[in-house]
């Protein structure tokens, strides 16, 4: 998680420290932080319990719930990566002179 937060923070510092803030930079930073927060509070899929003696229908229901939770957690993680990649793309599209000035300040 700290790697994801570090990526957001690095780009945030470069974008927000520059003399000319790209349009939408603040919104993209907040979107990335919001997506990360949503991922962090998302319930993680738990291991399936021992199923010895359970009905097949109960086992299938447990597996289905597990798969749904796992898919939702994966989707939340992909949203985080997508917002971070959008933020990094914005930073990469920022003129080099602005990035250099921001780096000199940091």
C-alpha positions in Angstrom: 0.0 0.0 0.0 2.8 2.4 0.8 4.1 1.9 -2.8 0.8 3.1 -4.2 0.6 6.0 -1.8 4.2 6.8 -2.7 3.4 6.9 -6.4 0.5 9.3 -5.7 2.6 11.5 -3.4 5.5 11.7 -5.9 3.4 12.9 -8.7 1.4 15.2 -6.5 4.5 16.9 -5.4 5.7 17.4 -8.9 2.4 18.6 -10.2 1.4 20.9 -7.4 4.8 22.4 -6.7 5.2 23.7 -10.3 4.5 27.3 -11.2 1.7 26.3 -13.7 -0.7 23.8 -12.2 -2.1 21.6 -15.0 -5.9 21.8 -15.4 -7.6 19.1 -13.4 -4.4 18.1 -11.4 -6.0 18.6 -8.0 -9.1 16.6 -9.0 -6.9 13.7 -10.3 -4.9 13.7 -7.0 -8.1 13.6 -5.0 -9.5 10.8 -7.3 -6.4 8.7 -6.8 -6.4 9.2 -3.0 -10.2 8.4 -2.9 -9.7 5.3 -4.9 -6.9 4.2 -2.7 -9.1 4.8 0.4 -11.9 2.8 -1.1 -9.6 -0.1 -1.8 -8.1 0.0 1.7 -11.6 -0.3 3.4 -12.8 -2.9 0.9 -13.4 -6.3 2.5 -10.8 -8.8 1.6 -11.8 -12.2 0.5 -11.5 -14.7 3.4 -10.2 -18.2 2.9 -13.0 -20.8 2.5 -13.8 -22.6 5.7 -13.6 -26.4 6.1 -16.4 -27.8 4.1 -16.4 -31.4 5.3 -19.9 -32.5 6.0 -21.5 -29.4 4.3 -24.2 -29.7 1.7 -22.9 -29.2 -1.9 -25.4 -26.3 -2.3 -23.9 -24.6 0.8 -20.4 -25.1 -0.5 -21.3 -23.7 -3.9 -22.9 -20.7 -2.2 -19.7 -20.1 -0.1 -17.6 -20.3 -3.3 -19.9 -17.9 -5.1 -19.7 -15.3 -2.3 -16.0 -15.7 -2.2 -15.6 -15.2 -5.9 -17.8 -12.1 -5.8 -15.8 -10.6 -2.9 -12.5 -11.4 -4.7 -13.7 -9.9 -8.0 -14.9 -6.7 -6.2 -11.5 -6.4 -4.4 -9.7 -6.9 -7.7 -11.9 -4.2 -9.4 -11.2 -1.8 -6.5 -7.4 -2.4 -6.9 -7.7 -1.9 -10.7 -9.5 1.5 -10.1 -6.6 2.6 -7.9 -4.0 1.7 -10.6 -6.1 3.4 -13.2 -6.4 6.6 -11.3 -2.6 6.6 -10.5 -1.8 5.9 -14.1 -4.0 8.8 -15.2 -2.2 11.0 -12.7 1.2 9.9 -13.9 0.1 10.4 -17.5 -0.8 14.0 -16.6 2.5 14.5 -15.0 4.3 13.1 -18.0 2.3 15.4 -20.3 3.3 18.4 -18.3 6.0 20.4 -20.1 9.5 19.5 -19.0 10.3 23.1 -18.0 7.5 23.0 -15.4 8.6 19.6 -14.1 12.2 20.8 -13.8 11.1 23.9 -11.9 9.1 21.7 -9.5 12.1 19.3 -9.0 14.3 22.3 -8.2 11.9 23.4 -5.5 11.6 19.9 -4.0 
